Amino acid sequence: MRLSNIFLAVSCLALSAVALPTADTAATTSSTCSNPPVRKEWRQLSTYQKQSYINAVLCLTKKKAISGIAGAVNRFDDHQAVHNAQTPNIHWVGHFILWHRYFVATYEKALRNECGYTGGQPYWDWSQDASTDLTSTAIYNTAIFDPNTGFGGNGPYVIATDEQNPLNITGHTGGGCVSNGPFVPSKFTVNFPTPDCLRRDFIPWIMNSFAQQSLVDHVQSQPDYTSFARAIENIPSFSEPNIHGSGHFGVGGVLGTIGNAANSPGDPLFFLHHGNLDRIFWEWQQKDLKTRLNQVGGPIVPFDYSGQNVTLGFQVNMGKLAGNQTLKTLLNTVGGVLCYTY
């Protein structure tokens, strides 16, 4: 039976290091970043730009996997597989935001270098769409879910078993294969870890309550990196909304792909959701850039807030997709290893 797609399961996973195939050399570095692509909100893109991005995503599904991880068939799968392998060590830790910054940038680079995409990785600012009426479904009628110029919408309703929904989360509306858009089963397969369709399971009350601008403001008001990192994830609870959970559970719900802790990058929307989290982090950095290009903190081991903390020299990796990088390097989006702006 399908496992419950609950991010809370992360805390139950083994916390030991996960061995990944590694790149032959570290990622290339340079002291300059000329002409960085500008990342834009999805609604800022023209119809042509939106289609170019979608085409590049589909292009990755036609290229052979390089990650060396069993179950990854194509280049799109590679990214999901790397996230899956490292999930026990990249959530509720000090390097959460910077690991995912590197992850999205690695995906962006693949789109640009392997599939001819010329823009920056777009993001979805869900705070523009969230309603104070928590029952409102208007957020699901926005441009991001357009079947022709967006990512398609929900899947048909599927009854969740007690095993699939152990926390008895209410209000899920889908769970089946997406029924429209560019990622329907005839055009797109979630291959990893086993072949399946892309599933979505909208939950309006989670999407609306977790995506509020007031929560974004709270995160961006934090005085230092450690506080910011903790605020952006908050605690694994549905009674305390957090912006990281908005796109995962508001779109993925109980049965949807993006709601699955380890395999959430199987939904292409993952990269727009985490692109927005990175944009929020980038804006926070700009408020005191000199300090915030040299500041990290938070636990190495999930939830171990009294244990060892990450440092500027702490390294993260993308397996064979990209080499090891220090957190210091990843703090700068135009430092050479990373090359993009907002």
NORKAQUI-V933683 format. One line per field, one symbol per residue. ss: DSSP state (A for helix, B for strand, O for the rest). phi: phi as a letter, one per 20 degrees, with the letter a starting at -180 (. if undefined). psi: psi as a letter, one per 40 degrees, with the letter a starting at -180 (. if undefined). Layout:
BEGIN
ss->???
phi->???
psi->???
END
This chain:
BEGIN
ss->OOOOOOAAAAAAOOOOOOOOOOOOOOOOOOOOOOOOBBOOBAAAOOAAAAAAAAAAAAAAOOOBOOOOOOOOOBAAAAAAAAAAAAAAAOOOOOOAAAAAAAAAAAAAAAAAAAAOOOOOOOBOOAAAOOOOOOOOOAAAAOAAAOOOOOOOOOBBBOOOOOOOOOOOOOOOOOBBBBOOOOOOOOOOOBOOOOOBOOBOOOOAAAAAAAOOAAAAAAAAOOOOAAAAAAAAAOOOOOOOOOAAAAAAAAAAOOOOAAAOOOOAAAOOOAAAAAAAAAAAAAAAAAOOAAAAOOOOOOBOOOOOOOOOBOOOOOBBOOAAAOOOBBAAAAOOOOOOOOOBBO
phi->.fffedfffgfeffeffdfcgdffcfgfdbeccelffeecfgfeefgffffffgffffgffddffcfmegoeecffggfffffgfdgfdcclcfegfeffgffffffgffgfedcmfdeeffcdefffdfdfefefdgfedegfdffdccdmdfeffcfeffffcfelfenfccoefgdbnfdfgfdbcefdecgbefdcbgcgffgffedfgfffgfffefebggffffffeldfbeecgbfffgffefeeledfffeegedgffegfgfefffffffffgfffffbfgfeecccroffegmefddfdfcfefdcbdmffaffcefgfefdfcepfebabc
psi->ihihghddedeeiieiihhihiidiiihiieihhfhihhiideeiiddddddddddddddeeihiedehhdhdadddddddddddedeeeifideddddddddddddddddddeeeheaihiihgeddehieheeheddeeiddehedeaeibiiihhhhidddgdefhieiebeahheiaefideehhgdhdihiihiighgddddddeeidddddddeeieidddddddddaigheegiiddecddddddbdeideehddedeehddddddddddddddddddddgdddeefhiiiidhhegeeahiiidehiiifbediiiiidddedhefeddigii.
END
